[in-house]
């Protein structure tokens, strides 16, 4: 029956584009491209037993109390504060530029690149919030505190290495982080009365 | 001159579309690589707060998500309008957070476990009470690396 060679007919590929378009649109819908960004924090490990917790006595001058109440009002070291002032206050507290009596004490510390320097490595910023505080306010306060650290570190990097912190090498970053260690503590939550 | 005479009808040459599928496929692959699958269907609505000092979340496989916010309209009849926690695909109480973390940790590779990060996607209007409960649960579960999800403030 068959005579001679038969030619295989070419498959019509004009609909491949449509098929791949459908696949493409499916992926567009089911996936998301948003890069997640946020404030990275580290929680303290859980208290082992509550009895020994009070052992650590911190001098009063080394602590900056930041309190937020249920109406999102801010209190820093016993005074009412506006959120805009917090960054400057925190920077002054962390660095203690004039060796103030009421600001954190300084200790000599041996650091690479810097040599023997006086750092306020005993300072603690204690953030305490109420049950009724809004999350937004909490994040704003955290953000201002982190910003204070970042600004100080950047200024230090500029003064020491003549470049911004982002451009520093890993070792230089480490030295700067040791110079201004981030110490934001979150006090154990307290419930004042009801809602 | 013969070069420029316009004799006879000219026909528009047909556009060759044989490389179109390849083009689309390239786009498809690009999207497959840069995007990530949406893993959960959201049951709560949230608008994360704005902040300036943000860090990028690296490595999606190390991240577990906890969502807190008001239930979506269609769930408000059964769940009410107070802030709720969503773990995976369902609503949960703060007491279930610890189990969720353990479960997530089980699913990770051994070498990745210390780098586990929990991303908190919390609505800006949420009260801190529920967030604090979650934070305490995370501490108990030793999931200490957390990330408060936020958008860049310009």
Contacts between the chains, C-beta under 8 A, distances in Angstrom:
chain1	res1	chain2	res2	distance
A	13	B	18	7.0
A	13	B	21	7.1
A	14	B	17	7.1
A	16	B	20	8.0
A	16	B	21	3.9
A	17	B	17	6.9
A	17	B	20	4.3
A	17	B	21	4.6
A	17	B	24	5.8
A	19	B	21	7.8
A	20	B	21	5.2
A	20	B	24	4.1
A	20	B	25	5.1
A	20	B	28	6.0
A	21	B	24	5.6
A	23	B	28	5.6
A	24	B	24	5.8
A	24	B	27	5.9
A	24	B	28	4.5
A	24	B	31	6.9
A	27	B	28	6.3
A	27	B	31	5.1
A	27	B	32	5.8
A	27	B	35	7.1
A	28	B	31	6.4
A	30	B	37	6.4
A	30	B	38	6.2
A	31	B	31	6.9
A	31	B	32	7.8
A	31	B	35	3.5
A	31	B	36	6.0
A	31	B	37	5.6
A	31	B	38	6.5
A	32	B	35	6.2
A	32	B	36	6.4
A	32	B	38	5.3
A	33	B	34	6.3
A	33	B	35	4.8
A	33	B	36	8.0
A	35	B	56	6.2
A	35	B	57	7.4
A	36	B	56	7.4
A	36	B	57	4.1
A	36	B	63	7.4
A	36	B	119	6.2
A	36	B	147	7.7
A	36	B	149	6.2
A	37	B	54	4.2
A	37	B	55	6.8
A	37	B	56	5.5
A	37	B	57	6.7
A	37	B	149	7.4
A	37	B	150	6.8
A	37	B	151	7.2
A	37	B	152	6.7
A	38	B	48	7.8
A	38	B	51	7.9
A	38	B	54	6.1
A	38	B	55	7.0
A	38	B	57	6.6
A	38	B	119	6.5
A	38	B	120	7.9
A	38	B	147	4.3
A	38	B	148	5.0
A	38	B	149	4.2
A	38	B	150	5.0
A	39	B	51	5.9
A	39	B	53	6.5
A	39	B	54	6.6
A	39	B	55	7.3
A	39	B	147	6.8
A	39	B	148	4.4
A	39	B	150	6.0
A	40	B	55	4.7
A	40	B	145	7.5
A	40	B	146	7.6
A	40	B	147	5.1
A	41	B	146	5.5
A	41	B	147	7.3
A	41	B	148	6.6
A	42	B	144	5.6
A	42	B	145	6.1
A	42	B	146	7.4
A	43	B	135	6.4
A	43	B	138	6.1
A	43	B	139	5.1
A	43	B	143	7.9
A	43	B	144	4.5
A	43	B	145	8.0
A	43	B	146	6.1
A	44	B	139	6.9
A	44	B	144	7.5
A	45	B	139	6.8
A	45	B	142	7.0
A	45	B	144	6.5
A	46	B	139	4.6
A	46	B	140	5.2
A	46	B	142	7.4
A	129	B	128	5.0
A	129	B	132	7.5
A	130	B	128	6.8
A	131	B	127	6.6
A	131	B	128	6.2
A	131	B	129	3.8
A	131	B	132	7.1
A	132	B	127	5.5
A	132	B	128	7.2
A	132	B	129	6.9
A	133	B	127	7.0
A	133	B	128	4.2
A	134	B	124	7.2
A	134	B	125	6.1
A	134	B	126	7.1
A	134	B	127	6.5
A	134	B	128	7.1
A	135	B	49	6.7
A	135	B	122	5.2
A	135	B	123	6.9
A	135	B	124	5.9
A	135	B	125	7.2
A	135	B	126	4.3
A	135	B	127	7.3
A	135	B	128	6.2
A	135	B	131	5.7
A	136	B	49	4.6
A	136	B	124	3.9
A	136	B	125	6.8
A	138	B	128	5.7
A	138	B	131	7.4
A	139	B	49	4.4
A	139	B	51	5.8
A	139	B	124	7.6
A	139	B	148	5.9
A	139	B	150	6.2
A	140	B	49	7.2
A	140	B	51	7.3
A	142	B	51	7.8
A	142	B	148	7.1
A	143	B	51	4.0
A	143	B	52	6.1
A	143	B	53	5.5
A	143	B	150	7.7
A	146	B	53	4.3
A	147	B	52	6.2
A	147	B	53	5.0
A	150	B	53	5.8
A	186	B	135	7.8
A	189	B	132	4.5
A	189	B	136	7.2
